[in-house]
């Protein structure tokens, strides 16, 4: 019986498999916690890799409590956000972050994460909730912080 695979081929194949295994082992582990939690933003929500807010839809997702079930009574407890650019909210129906209706639950959950505006502006923000108290971009903050953020618009 003739050997169909030569010894040099087997050695090269083994060397390629070893190199591939070393390459995979050297790759950093991927942090998939943001995806597992259902967060719709890029990033992992940590201080070194904050969730990145770039569009009006991203702010609406925050307002809806996406990525956090608020089961601890707080919204985004210990999570980090960074505004990546100016956002124009013209024509957007916006509900304040922390005001309630988080994940279809009408309770109010205070924002307890960290939101860095990075010097950018959320402009033309209009919140039309005339029969409610504590109406602002962040209506309820407890243990959280908002910094380096510019906001212009109106509250009705």
C-alpha distance (Angstrom), angle and dihedral (degrees) to the residues before:
residue distance angle dihedral
X1 . . .
X2 3.78 . .
X3 3.81 120.9 .
X4 3.84 106.0 -119.9
X5 3.83 95.5 -165.2
X6 3.78 120.3 56.9
X7 3.80 123.6 -136.5
X8 3.84 92.3 -119.2
X9 3.82 89.4 55.1
X10 3.81 91.6 50.9
X11 3.83 90.9 49.5
X12 3.82 92.5 49.5
X13 3.81 91.2 46.6
X14 3.82 91.3 49.7
X15 3.81 90.7 48.1
X16 3.84 91.0 51.5
X17 3.80 91.7 49.5
X18 3.80 90.6 49.5
X19 3.81 91.6 49.3
X20 3.80 90.6 49.0
X21 3.81 91.7 49.6
X22 3.83 90.9 50.4
X23 3.80 91.4 48.3
X24 3.79 92.9 51.4
X25 3.81 91.7 46.1
X26 3.81 90.9 51.8
X27 3.83 93.6 53.5
X28 3.82 114.6 101.3
X29 3.77 115.6 -111.0
X30 3.79 113.1 -98.8
X31 3.81 116.5 -120.1
X32 3.78 104.0 -134.8
X33 3.81 96.7 166.0
X34 3.80 92.9 109.4
X35 3.77 91.5 54.7
X36 3.79 92.6 44.4
X37 3.80 90.1 53.0
X38 3.80 91.5 50.6
X39 3.80 95.1 -114.7
X40 3.81 109.2 162.7
X41 3.82 96.4 -152.8
X42 3.77 133.2 87.5
X43 3.79 114.2 -105.3
X44 3.77 131.9 46.6
X45 3.81 101.2 -97.7
X46 3.82 94.3 -109.8
X47 3.80 129.3 126.5
X48 3.81 91.2 -105.4
X49 3.82 95.3 41.0
X50 3.83 108.1 27.4
X51 3.77 123.6 -173.7
X52 3.81 105.4 -93.6
X53 3.80 119.2 -128.7
X54 3.81 111.8 -158.9
X55 3.82 110.4 147.1
X56 3.81 142.0 36.7
X57 3.82 86.8 -105.1
X58 3.82 89.1 58.6
X59 3.82 91.1 54.8
X60 3.80 90.8 47.3
X61 3.81 89.2 51.5
X62 3.81 88.7 53.7
X63 3.78 90.4 49.5
X64 3.81 89.4 51.8
X65 3.79 91.6 51.9
X66 3.79 94.9 -119.0
X67 3.77 113.0 174.4
X68 3.82 93.6 26.6
X69 3.78 128.5 69.1
X70 3.85 90.4 -162.8
X71 3.81 88.0 -136.3
X72 3.81 88.7 149.3
X73 3.83 90.3 57.7
X74 3.81 93.1 -106.5
X75 3.78 132.2 92.1
X76 3.82 116.1 -124.1
X77 3.81 93.3 -13.3
X78 3.80 107.6 -163.4
X79 3.82 94.0 -4.1
X80 3.79 124.8 130.5
X81 3.81 130.4 -139.2
X82 3.81 131.4 -174.8
X83 3.80 126.1 -164.6
X84 3.80 105.7 -135.0
X85 3.82 100.8 -167.2
X86 3.80 142.8 -9.4
X87 3.81 112.0 -64.1
X88 3.81 123.4 -152.3
X89 3.81 110.5 -149.5
X90 3.83 95.8 -174.7
X91 3.80 109.6 150.4
X92 3.82 94.4 4.5
X93 3.81 119.0 134.5
X94 3.81 100.0 -138.7
X95 3.80 129.8 -171.2
X96 3.82 115.4 -161.0
X97 3.79 118.9 -99.1
X98 3.80 108.6 -106.3
X99 3.79 95.7 18.0
X100 3.75 99.7 112.4
X101 3.76 141.9 -95.9
X102 3.77 88.3 96.4
X103 3.78 107.5 168.8
X104 3.82 90.6 -12.0
X105 3.80 92.4 -52.9
X106 3.81 115.8 123.2
X107 3.83 95.5 -147.5
X108 3.78 119.9 111.6
X109 3.80 115.4 -117.7
X110 3.80 120.4 -168.3
X111 3.78 117.5 -126.6
X112 3.81 107.3 -114.2
X113 3.79 101.2 170.5
X114 3.79 131.6 91.1
X115 3.80 120.8 -97.3
X116 3.80 117.4 -170.5
X117 3.78 114.6 -168.6
X118 3.82 90.3 -165.9
X119 3.82 88.5 -144.4
X120 3.81 93.4 -61.1
X121 3.82 126.9 129.5
X122 3.78 133.4 -122.8
X123 3.77 99.0 -152.6
X124 3.80 135.7 -168.6
X125 3.80 91.3 16.4
X126 3.79 110.7 169.7
X127 3.78 121.2 -174.2
X128 3.80 113.8 -173.9
X129 3.82 106.3 -169.4
X130 3.83 103.6 125.9
X131 3.83 95.9 166.2
X132 3.81 97.0 51.7
X133 3.80 135.8 83.8
X134 3.79 127.3 -136.7
X135 3.78 94.8 33.0
X136 3.82 115.4 169.0
X137 3.79 137.7 108.4
X138 3.83 86.1 -75.7
X139 3.77 107.3 25.9
X140 3.77 98.9 -179.9
X141 3.83 125.1 26.8
X142 3.79 122.7 174.5
X143 3.79 119.3 167.1
X144 3.80 91.1 -12.0
X145 3.77 133.5 102.1
X146 3.78 139.5 -143.5
X147 3.79 117.3 -162.0
X148 3.79 143.9 171.4
X149 3.81 92.4 11.3
X150 3.81 130.5 138.9
X151 3.80 119.4 -158.7
X152 3.79 130.0 -179.7
X153 3.76 130.4 175.2
X154 3.80 137.9 78.6
X155 3.78 140.5 -70.4
X156 3.78 118.3 -149.8
